[in-house]
Amino acid sequence: MTLIATTYVRHGLPKSALVRILCLLAKPVTNNYHGYHMRLKANFATEEHPMLKTLIATLLLLVSTLTFAAGKDAPKIHFDELKKPSWSEQELSNARLVTDFVQNLMNNHNFDYVLAHYNDSTYVQHNRNLPDKIPGLVGFLQEFVADYPDYSYDVKHIYADGDFVIFHSHATLDKDHRGNDQKGMNIIDTWRIEDGRIVEHWDSIQALDLSMRLYSLFSGGDIQNDNGVF
């Protein structure tokens, strides 16, 4: 970082670009490479200095490589262990659908996949702190995992009843907090399935530690949709 800073100062390159590069290096590796890439690209769109272009290309290659490695650590939903023998074929299909959705959204952070496979749904959002529809949810999580790249869902229980699928999960922001029920959030999610599409979502969230209680306190009044919580 010191070498990069010295080079920027010597060549009189913009301080804003320097800050952006240093922030990128200081950030933990994230699966949201697309978000970082777009912000960097926009920030340097008007820059023409060849040294700057080389530096950007090198950093993007590094982040891409490390991101691929980090993606392998994404938690997995153990569906075969969590499914119930009493489910009907339709309930089993609905639960598999939601499992694929949650795995790619919450654990893999594969937002392009989610948009490609689930954006045909109406998806009525009843968490008032989240934007409505799939693109709104994806946009929110893209920003969220830029700050918390290790955000993940450890699904503990799956329940299916007709058109409804319920997940009971332990959500954490830090990889070191996974499996520690004194950290993160205790979350109950309910989805309604219609004609093979996820069309509606409700949730109930319990903060498990002080930092998450404070986060809930400050974000609780930030209303993003008008659908009501019920």
N, C-alpha and C positions, 0 to 999 in steps of 0.2 A: 504493500500500500504506500509506503514511504517513497519507493522508487517511482511509482506512478504519479504521485503528487509532485515530486521534484521535476519530473519530465513535463508535466502540465505547466508548472510555473515557468520553467525555462523557455518554453515555446509560446508562452502567452495565450494558452488555450482557455476557453471559457470556464469560469469557476463552477457554473451550474452543471457543466458536463462532468467536471471532476467530482463534485458531490454525488452525482448520480452513479458514477462508476464505483466510488468508494462504498456507497450504500449497498450496491449490488454485492460487492465482495463481502461486506459485513453481514449480509442476510444469510440465514441458514438455507441449505439447499432445499428447493421447493419443487413439488410436482407441477405447480402452476407456471411452467416455463413460458407458455403462450402469453400470460399476462405480463411477465417481466420483459419478454421480447418486444411486445407491442409498446410498452412504456418507453423502453430504451430507443426503439426505432423512431417513435414520435419525438423524443427529446433531441435526438441527433439528426433529425430529418434535414436540417438546413446546414449541417456541418460538411465541409468539403476537404478538411485536412487529411492527407493520406495516412499519417501516423494514427490519427484518431480512428479512421476506418479499420485499420489493422488491429488496433487495440480492442475495438468493439467486437470484431469478428472472433478474435481469440477468446474473449470473455464469454461470448454467447456459446461457442463450442464447448468451453469448460463447463458452463452451467448445464448445457444439454446433456453432456456425458454424465455429470454427477447426478442430475435429475433422474436419468434412466436407472442408475444404480440405486438411488433412494426409493424409486417406485417399487422395487422388489420387496421392500420392507412393509408394504401396505398390508394392514390386517385383513384377514379373510373371514367371510361369514361362513360358518360350517353348517351349511344347509342340511346336509344329510343327517347330521347329529341332532338338528333342531326340529326337523319336520315331524309331524304327528301321524301315526298309523290310522287314526280315525278320520283324517281329512278325506273329502271326496276328491275325485279327479279334478274338478273345477277349482276347489280350494287349493289343491297342490299346485296347479298351474298358476293361480293368482299369487301364491306365496313365492314361487320361483321368479315370477315377473318382478315383484317388489324387491326380492333379494338381489337380482341383477341390477336394478335401478339404484339401490342403496350402496351396493359394493362399488359401483363405478362413480357414483356421486360423492359419497362420504369418505371412502377409503382410497380408491384409486385416483380420485380427483380427475377423472377422465371426462372432462366437460364436453368435448367434441362428440364423444360417444353418446352421452346423455341427450344432447341436442339432436343428434341424428336418429336416435331410437325412440325418444319419448316426447318429442316436441309436437306430436300430432294430438296430444291430449289437451282437454280444457284445463285441467289441473287447478281446481279452486283451492286456494291457500287460506287456511284458517289460523295460522300463526300470524298474528297481527304485526309482528316485527319483520316479516319476510315479504318481499314483493310477490304479486300474484303471477301465475302461469310459470311454465318451465323456464323460459328465458330469463324471467325475473329472478327465480331461485338460483339459476346457474350464475347469473351476474353477481348476485350477492356472495355466493360461495367462492367465486373466483377472487374477489377482493379479500374475503375472509382468510382463505388459505395462503394468500400472499403474505399475510401477517403471521399466520399459524400453519405452516406447511405440514406439520405432523398431526393436524386435526384428523380424528378418526372415530369410527363407530365400532365398538365391540358389542355385537348383538348377542344378548344372553338368552332371550326367549322369542319364539315366533308363534303367533296364534292366528288361525284363519277361521272365519265364520261367514259362510256364504260369499258375499261380494266384498267383505272387509278383511284386511290383513293388519295385524298389530305386531309391532316390534317393541321389545323392551331392551334398551341398550344403555351401555356406558360410553359416553362421549368424552374424549379428552383432547386437550390442545397440545400437550407435550408427550413425546414418545415415552419418556421416563415415568409418566403417570398412568400408562396403560396397565390395567389390572389392579390399580390402587383405588378402592372404592371410597377413599377419603378425598379424592381429587376429581375434578371434571364435573360432569352432569349426568344425572339419572333421567333418562328420557323415555317416554311412552309415545310412540308414533302410531297413528291409525290412518290407513289409506283405504279408499273405496275404489273398486275396480268395476269397470263397465265395458263390456265387449272387448276384453283384452287390453284395455287402456287404464292407466292410473288417472282418475279424474278428480280426486278430492283428498285433502290431507288435513288432519288435526294432530296436535301434539300437546303434551304436558311435560314441563321441564322442572327438575329439582336441582338447584345448584348445590354441590357437595363440599365446596370449600369457600373461603372468604373471597378470594379473587373472582370466582364465578358468581358469587352473590352480588358483589359490587358491579360486575359486568351486567348482570340481569337488572340491577337497580337502575343503571344509567341507560340501558337500551330498552327497558320495558315500556317507556312512553313514546318510542319511535314507531309510530303506526305507519305501515307500508301498504296496507290494503283495507278495503271496506267490507270484507266478507263476514266479519264477526267471528268470534272464537268458537261458536257452536254450530 
